Amino acid sequence: MSINKDVLLNIRDLVIEFRVKGKKFRAVKETSFDIYNGEIFGLVGESGSGKTTIGRAIVGVQPLKDGAIYMNDNIVAGRPTSLYTLNKEISKKLDNMSYKMNVTTREIQARIDGLKTLYENFLKNPRVLTQEELEKFTRSSKLKFLKDIVLENLKYINTIIKNEDRMIKFVDNLHSYVPEVSKELEKSVLIKLKETKESILSIKENADEIYLKIKEISEYRETINNIDPEKLDSVMTNLLNMWKVITENHREFLSKLSWAKSLQFQLHALSSPLSRRQKYINYYNNLVYVNRNEFFEECKNQFEIMKSKGVSSSSDEYKKLEYFIRDFWSRKNLNVVASKEILKSLSENEIVDSKIESLVSKLKNTDFENSIRDLISDESNITNAKIAELKKELKYITKIIENNIVKDRELIENFNSWKGIEIPYSQEEIDSFVELAEFLELPSIDEIIKDSYLFKVQSKEQKRSNRKNIQMIFQDPGSSLNDRMAIEEIIAEGMENFPDLYKGQEAKELYVTEYNQANPNEKITFDEATPAAVKKHIILKLVNSVGLLPEHLSRYPHEFSGGQRQRVGIARSLAMRPKLIVADEPISALDVSIRAQVLNLFKKFQEELGLTYVFVAHDLSVVRHIADRIAVIYHGQIIEIAPAEELFKNPLHPYTRALLSAIPIPEPELAKETKLVVYNPEEEHKDYIFDLPYFKEITKDHFVWANKREIKEIKKLIKK
């Protein structure tokens, strides 16, 4: 069947955790993939790989730790990426990294100082070093301590990089889906995300180098303990050089980490909710702006200095300062309360009464207050439009007074010049801080998108609809059926919960049409179609379609074989008229002779009803027969996705090759010649801590989870 490329289901950053004896076990690890409308999507892996867990999450019976599932662009489970949550986690990890690396500083220095002393003593008096002296500086416990800390930091760094990539992917082009997110905000967040990621990648280079050098030093331990005294000089020189490399990288690591933390602080501020932003707003305002009270006091001070110097009152500088002092917006220099009361009274009756006249007498001498006086002086000029304009201006002035900062660049430069303050930031940095300060006064991306159609929390009606649209066929047909209910009741159970399936107009019209076609001499009208008759007709159709007989409806599950029970399970799912069916290893409990019949039923309903399936299985050979595309999963991570035939012809991941080699071959002679591939992840992916894996499209629609080294090797193999 040709696959309709319309995406029905989007699974994004899916994380599912279980608790085992108080410890967290991550069953599904940040998995993302799409399922197309009308396809059979195979999900294959060994026991415990997480494939059934993903299926249960899609159906809605498995809680999600993180990530989201969308059907037709509407969220059906989980929650969208939260920039605030991820940035909060990253900030904590950076703080932990800083603390841990600072702990190692003293240890590294002590090792170098001790080694230098030992080496200098050896040069003065060449001799065979005692075992005690050697052990003091080659103790594996100390090296292990350093190695463990650096390894832990590398894991932190890799997690941070993954989270940065996730946020970049989420924010990029977000405005086209959620127009409320401005392009400027999106661009600003993207730039900061990419800058932070670059700084973390730079830190990773130093961490990689430190880890490798510590590993190399630990391998030197045996060499030093058994070295010839004549060669000890060169060995210790090499050892000192290695520690020097560690020290240099350690210093760079801490310096870069400090820069990364400052960038992350900006991201954390930008993603935090408005209710938690005041401390960030104050921080960045203090960096680039000037306190209004301080500015006003300095203006008065400079004005007095001018007077004492005898500066002419007609000079531009004198007039400018005089104007600043007269028209400066502050609570002392502008009567905000009186202005509000006057405008409120005018908007209510547009008449100047004694109350307003009393309030006018309290106004000061700013331009704004003078404009209120001008309006009141001639009552014929008082209009709603002019009052609204003044109210808008007063709102703006009040906000500036409440923020208590001067934002005008010229005024800030004047203040810095008067006080002799040198700004330690470049113009580019200042512009960045100014932009950030402006965005901090607006809602965050998280707050904007939570009300958009893509991310809005589902209502009870929508959740109920999803239960109907996504159905599941279970692995064990016997356990999934109620032994106390007849087959007719089992199939009708879901319909009773959604009565529109048989009481609705569409269902009744279809029943009347089909009944009249089958009984041309006994036609009925729409009004004669009873709900009970419609329901019975639907059940009979379903029973016939799955290869059962009408007389089976009165029987109970224990009276059927495994294959027949699974057919009942299929009929029960189809009764709900779903868009998607998750088939959880539906043939694993069936005889080989029955399996093909059940698989053919799936293909039949895919063609007739346009159904979409997620087909979960262990056996790749079975999935090949039925699936359009196959995803291979290992320990909660999707490691390869490809069209079914492409996956069998050209498996790229070593685990996929191992699964394919394990498929039994019925021909004994061929089976003897087949070489079983053993998958050894520790050996295959030993460099994942240094070179992170990611999904890469190698050939059209063929994706593999691999790092840069593996991708190069795969491409070389393909060329051959």
N, C-alpha and C positions, 0 to 999 in steps of 0.2 A: 504493500500500500504506500502511496506517496504521502509524505508527511505535510500536513498543513503547517506552515511556518508561523502561524499566529500563536503567540505564547498564551497558554491557559494558566499556568502556575509558575510563579517566580519564588524560588527559595533563596533567601539571602542571609548569609553569616549565621547559619543555624548552629546553636550550641545547646546541647542537652547534657545535663549532669545527673548522676545518681550518687546517693550516699551509701557507702559500704563501711560498716563498723566505725561510723563517725568521720570517715574520710570521704573526700569528694572524688568521684571517678567521672571523667569526661568521656561520655559515650559517643558523642558527635562533636566534631571539632571545626567550627567556623566554615560549615559547608554551604556552597552556593551553586545552584544550577537552575535551568529552566526546563519546563515540560511543555511540549507543543500540543496544540489542540488536535485531538483525533489520533494521537500516536500511542503506541505501547512502549513505555519507557522501562527497560530492564534495570534492576538494581541488584548487583551480584556481589557476594563476598562470603567469607567463611563465617562460622558461628561466632557471635559476639562482636561482629564488625560494626554493628550499628544500623544495618539496613532496615530491620523491622522497627527499630526505634524511630527512624525517619518516617516510615510509613504511618506509624501511630501518631506522630506529630502532625502529619498532613491531615489525617482524619480529625484531629482535635482532641484525642484522648491522652496525649502525652504533653505535660507542661514543658515550656521552653525556658532555658536559662537566659538565652540571648538570641537575637536574630528575629526574622519575620517571614511569614508566608503570605503571598499575595495571590488571589485568584481574580483574573480579569481586572488587574490593577487596583483591586480593593483588598485591604489587609484582612486576613481571615484568622491569623494566629500570630502571637508574639507582638513585638513593638519595633518601630523603625530605629535606625542607628541614632543613638543619643550622643551628640558631640560633647555635651557636658560630662556625661558619665565616663566616656573614653578618655577625655582630657584630664579628668580628676584621677583616673587610674594611672595615666602616664606621669602626671606630676608626682604621685606617690612613689612610683618606681624610680623616677629620677632622684628623688630625695633619698631613697634607700641605697641607690647606687653611689651617691655622693658620700653617704655615711660609711658604707662598706669600704670604698676605696680610700677614704681618709684613715680608716682603721689600719689598712695595709701599709700606709706611708712609713710609719715608725718601724714596722717589721722589715720592710725592704731596706731602709737606711741602716738598721742594725746589722743585717746580713752583709751589706756592702762594707761597712766599717770593720766588722770582724774579719771579713775575708781579706781586706786590705792589710790589716795588722798581721794576720797570719802570713800573707805573702811577703810583706816587708821583713818580717823575722826570718822567713825562709831564705830570702836573698842575702841577708847578713850572715846567716849560718845554715848553708845548704845541708840538709840531713833528711833522713827518712822520718816523715811525720808519724806521730803515734796515732793509733786507731781512735783514741779519745779526741785528739785535735781535729781529725778528719770528720768524725761523727758530729762534732759541734756545729759544723757549717754545712753538712750534707744530710742533716736529719730529714727524713722523708715526711715526718709529721708536720714540720713547719712549711715545707714546700706544698704539701697537700692543702694546708690551711689557705695559702695564697691562691693555689690553683682552684680550689672550690669557690672562693670568693669571686675570682675573675670569671669562672664558668657560670656562676649564678648571675653575674652582671651581663654576660653574653646572652643568657636566656631572657633577661629583662629587656635587653636591647632588641632582640628578635621579636618579642611580643609588641614592643613599642612600634617597630617598623610595620608590623602587620596591621596594627590599629591605625597608624598614620595612613597607610594605603587604603584601608577601609573607609576612613573619613574622606580622603581625597576622591575616591570613587563615588562616594555618596553625595558630596557637595558639588562636584563637577557637573555643570549644566542643570543644576537643581532648579534654577529660575524658570526653565522651560516647562517643568512639571508643576511647580508651585510659584505662580507669578508674583505672589506677595513677597517672595525673597528677592530683594533688589540685586541687579547685576553687580553693583558696587560692593555690597556686603559679601556676595558669593566670591568675587574676585579677591577681596581682602583676606577672607578666611583661607581660600585656596593658596594664596601666596605665602601666608604664615605657616600653613600646613607643610608646604613643600620646603620652605626654609628650615623648619624644625626637623623634617625628615632628613634633609641634607646634613644638618649638624649631627644627628644621631648616627647616620652612616659614617661620618668622619670619625666619631667616637668609636664606632665598631672596629675600624681599621686598627686603632691603638689597642683595643681590648683583644683583638685577634692576635696581634703581635706579642702582647704580654703573655697570653695563654700559651702560645707556641714556644716562647722562650723558656717559660717555667717548665714546660713539658720536656724541653731539650736539656735543661739543667738537671731535672730529676733522672734523666737517662745517663748523665755524666757521673752520677753517684758511684756506680760500680767501677767506672773507669778510674776515678780518683782513688778509690780504696785499694785497687790492685796495680797502681801505676809504678813504673820504674822511677826512682828519685831523679834520674837525669831528665826525664820527660815531664816531670811535675811542673816545671817552670812554664812551659807552653800551655799545658792544660789549665793551670790556674789563671794565666793571662786570658785565655779564651773564656773562662768562667767569669772573670771580672768584666770582660767586654759584653757578655750576655746580660749581666746585671746592669751594666750601663745602659743597654738598649731598653731593658725593663724600666729603669728609672726615667729615661727620657720619655718613653711612651706613657708612663704613669703620670708624669707632669703634664704632658699634652692632654691626656685623658681628662684630668681634673679641670684644666683651663677650658677645654671645649665643652665639658659638662656644665660649667658655670654659664657659658653662652647659651647652650641648649635650654637650660632652666629659665633663662630670661625670656627666650622665645616662647617657651611653653607657658610661662606666666601670662603672656599676652593672649595666647590661644585659650587658656583657662578662663581668663577674664572675659573674652569675647563670646565664649560659649555658655557662661554662667547665666542663670535666670536674673531678670531685672531686680528681684527682691534681694539678691546677694551681691549686687555690683557696686554698692556705694564705696567700699574700701578700694576697689580697683579704680573707680572714677576719681576718687580723691588722690590716689597715687599718681595717675597719669596727668591729672590737672596740675599737680604740684611740679611735675617734670617740665611742662611746656608753657603753663600759664602763670599769672601773677595774682596773688591775693588782693582783692579789691580794697580792703581796709589799708593794707600796706601801701598800695599804689596811691590811694587818696592822701595818706599822711605824707608820703614822699613828694607828691605834687605840692602840697602846702609848704613843705620844707624848702623845695626848690624855688617856690614863689617868693618866700621870705629872703632867700639868698639873693635872688634877682633884685629885690627891693633894696637890700643892704648894699648891693654893688652899684646902685643907681641906674639900673637898666631902664631905658625909656619906656613909658607905658604905651607908646605907639609902635614899639617893635613887635615883629611877628611872634617871637618866642614868648614875650610877656603876654600878648593877647591870647596865645594858644593855652598857656598855663592858667590864665584867668578864666578862660572858657571851660577848661577841664574841671576846675574847682567848682564853678557855678553849676555846670550841667552834669556833674558826675552822679551816676545812679547808685545810690546806697540808701539804707534805711534812715540814716541821719540826714541825708541830703535831699530826699524825695519822700513825700508823704503818701505812701502806697495805700494805706487804709482810707484816708480821706478821698483819694482819687477813685477808689473802688466804690465807695458809698455814693459819690456824686454821680458817677456813670450809671450805677444801679437805679438811683432815684430818677434820673433823666430817662432811662429806658422804660420806666414804669408809667410816667405821665408827661414827659417832655415839657414840664413847667418848672421854672426857677422859683422855688419857694424859700422861706426863711431858713429852712434846714440846710438847703444847698448853699445859700449865701454864707451861713455860718461855717460850713465845711470849706468853702473857697478861701475864707480868711486864714485857714490853717495850711493852705498849700505853700510850697517853697518856690524857688526861682528857677527850676529846670525848664528846658524847652517844652517838655511834655506837659508839665503843669501849666505853663503859659498858654499852651494850645487849648487846654480845658477852659482857662479864663476867657480866651478869645471866643470860644464857642458860646459860653454863658452870657457874655456881654451883649450878644445880639440874639434874642430868642428866636427870631425868624430863621436863623441859620441851623437851629437844632433839628436834625433829621435822624431817623433810625440808622441810616447808612453811616453817617459821621460818628454816631455813638458806637456802632459796631466796630468801626475802624479804630477808634481810640481804645476800645476794650481789648482788641487784638494786640495793639501796641503795648498796652499795660501788662497783658499776660506775658509778652516777650520780656519786658523790663523786669517783671517780678521773678521770672525764671532766672535771669542773669543775677539779680540781687541774691536769690536763694543759693545759687551756685557759688556766689562770693568770689568770682574769678574774672580777670580781665583777659579777653581772648584776642583783642585787636593786636596784630603783629607790630604795628608802628608804636603803639603805647608800650608794649612789652619791651621793645628795643630801647625806647626812651628810659624806661625804668631800669633796665640792666645797665645802661650807660651812666645814669645818675648814681647807681649803687656800686658801679665798677664790677659787676658780675660777669664772669666768662662762662658761656654755655659749653659743657663738655661733649655735646652731641653735634653730629653733622646735620646739615640742612635736610638731608634725606631721612635721617633718623627722627628729626623733629616733625617732619611732614607725616611720617609713619605714626608717631605718637598722637599727633593732632587727629589724624583719621581714626585711630583707635578710640580716642576719647569721644569723638562724635558718635561712632557706632555703639559705644557703651551706653549711650542714652536711649538707644532703640532696642526693641525686643530682640532676643537671640534667635538663631535659626531654629533651635529646638522649639521655642515658644511660637514661632510663626507657623511651622509645619504641623504642629499637633492638631490644628483645626482644619487642615487641608483635606481634600477628599481622599488623598492617597493614604493618609495616616490617622484619620479620625477613628476613635475607638468605636467598635461596632455596637449597635443597639441589640436588644434581645431578639428582635425580629430578624436582623441580619445573621446573628449567630444561629438561630433556628434554621434559617434558609441554608446556611453552609452545611449543617448536619444532613440536610436532604441532598445537597449537591455533591457531597463527597461521601462515598460509601466504602465499606471494607469487606473483603472476603477472607476468612481466616484460615490459618494453616491446618487446624484440626477440625474437620467438618462436624464430627460428633460432639465435641465440647462446645461448639458455637451455637448449637441448636438446643432448645428447651424440650427435654424429653416428655414433659407433661402437656405439651401443646401439639395438636394435630398440624399437619403440614399446611393446611389452608390457613390456620390461625397464625402460623409462623410467617408466612408470606404476607398476610394482611396486617401484621402488627405495625409495621412502619406506616402503612396507609391510614391506619386509625389515628396515628399521631399527626398526619398531614391530610385531613379529609378532602382537601381540594383535589387531590390526586384522583378521586373517584366521584366527588360531588360537584366539582367545577364544571363550567359550561363546556370547556374544550373536551373533557373526558366524556361527558354525556353525548356530545355531538358525534364524537368518534364511535362511541358504542352504537348509537342509532344507525349511523352509516354502515358499519360492519354487520350489524344484526340484519338490516334490510337487504344487504347484498347476499347474506347467507340464507335468508328466508324471504324471497321475493313475494310469496303468496300470503305472508303473515306480517306485513310491514307495520312498524310502530311509529308513533310521533315522538317528538322531543319531550312532551309533557308526560308521556307514558313510561319513559325511562326512569326507573327507580334507582336510588343510590346502591341498594343491595344488589340489583341486577348488574349494574355497571361494575361494581367491585368484583363480583363473581366472574364476569366476563374477562376482566383484566387478569385475574388470578389464573383462569383457564388458559389464556393466551401465553402467560409466562411459563406455566407448567409444560405446555406443548413445545414452547421454544427451547427449553432446556432438555427436552427428550424424555419427559416423564408423562404418565398417563393421568387422565382425570380421576380415575379411581384411587390414585395415590393420595389425593387430598385429605381423605379421612384417616389415613394411617399416621403412625407416630415415628419419630426419627430412629428408634431402635429396630424398626422393622426393615430398614434400608441398608444397603451396602455403603461402603465409604464413598464410592463414586457418585451414587445417588444422593447421598447427604450433601456432597459438595454442589451438586446441581441445585438442590434446594437452597443452599446458601447463595448461589448465583442468582436464582430467581428472586430471593428476598432482597438482594441488592438492587436488581433491575426494577423492582416494584416502585422504588423511590424516584425513578427517572433521573438518576444522577448525571452530572457532567464528568465526574472522575471516579474511578474505582481503584482502590489500593488492594491488590491481590497479594496477600502475605503467604508466600510459599504454598499456593493453593493445591499443588499436586504432589507435595512431598509425602503425604500420608496415603497416597493412592497406588494401586497396582499399576505396573507398567502398561498393561493392556488398556487401562482406563484413562491414563494420562493424556494420550493423544486426543481422545474424545473431548475431554475438558478443555484442552488447549484450543481445539478447533471451535469450541463454543465461544471462547474469548475473541478469536479472529472474526467469527460470524457476527457477533454483536458490535465489534469495532466497525465493521463495514456497514451493517444495517442501521445502527443507532448513532454512529459517529462518536462512540465513547472513547474516552482517554483512560489509559491504564497505567498504574505504577505496578510493575510485576516484580515482586521480590523473590529471589531464588538463590540456592547454593550453586546449582549446576549450570554452567555456561552453555552446555550443549542444548539444554532445554530452552533457555532464553533465546538462543540463536534461532530456534524454530519460530518463535512468536514475536520477538521484540523488533522495533524499528531502530531504536538507539539503546545502547547499553552503557551504564555507569558502573565502574568497578570500585568497591569501597574496601578500605583496609583500616582497621582500628579507628573508625569514626571519621576517616578522611577519604573523600572521593579522589582517586589517584589517576583515573582515566575515563574519558567519555568519548564515544565514537559511534557512528552507525554500525549496526550489528555485523554486517559482512566485513566492513573495514577492520573492525576490532579482531575478528578471527584471522583475517589475511595478514594483518600487520600490527600485532600487539607491541606496544612500545614500552610499557612499564614492566620491570622484572616480575612484579607480583602477578600481573595479568598473564605473563608467559608461564609462570608457575601454575596458575589455575588451569590454563589451557592444556598444559602437559599432563595434568592430573585427570583429564577426561578419559574414562575407560574406552579402550578400543576392542571391539568384539572379535576381530581377526587376530588369533594368537601369534602368527608370524610377524605381523605388523606391530603388535604390542611389544614383542621382544626387542624390536629395533628402535622403539620410541625411548628417547632419553628423558627421564624425569628431571624437571628443573626445580632446584631447591632455592627458595627465596630466603636470603639472609639480610634483613634490613640493616643490622648493625654494620655489616661490611659494605653493602651497596650504598648506603647514605651516610657514611661516617663524617662527611664534611658539611652536613646540613647546619651545624652550629655556626659555621663560618659563611657558607653560601646558601642563603635561604631558598627553599623551593617555592614555585608559584605555578599557576596554570598557564600553559602556553599552547597555542594552536599550532601544531606541527604541520599537518596537512588539512585540507578543507574539512571542517567540522570534527576534526580529531584532536582532542585536547589531552594533555598529559601533565601530571603534577611532578615537576622536576626542577632542579637548580640549573644554573648556567652551564656547569661542567657536563651534567647529564644531557642537557639539550644539545650541546655540541656533539656529543657521542652519538645521540639518536640521529641527528642530521647526517652525520658521516655514514651511519649504517644505511639510511634511506638512499643516499647517493649511490652506494654500492649496488 
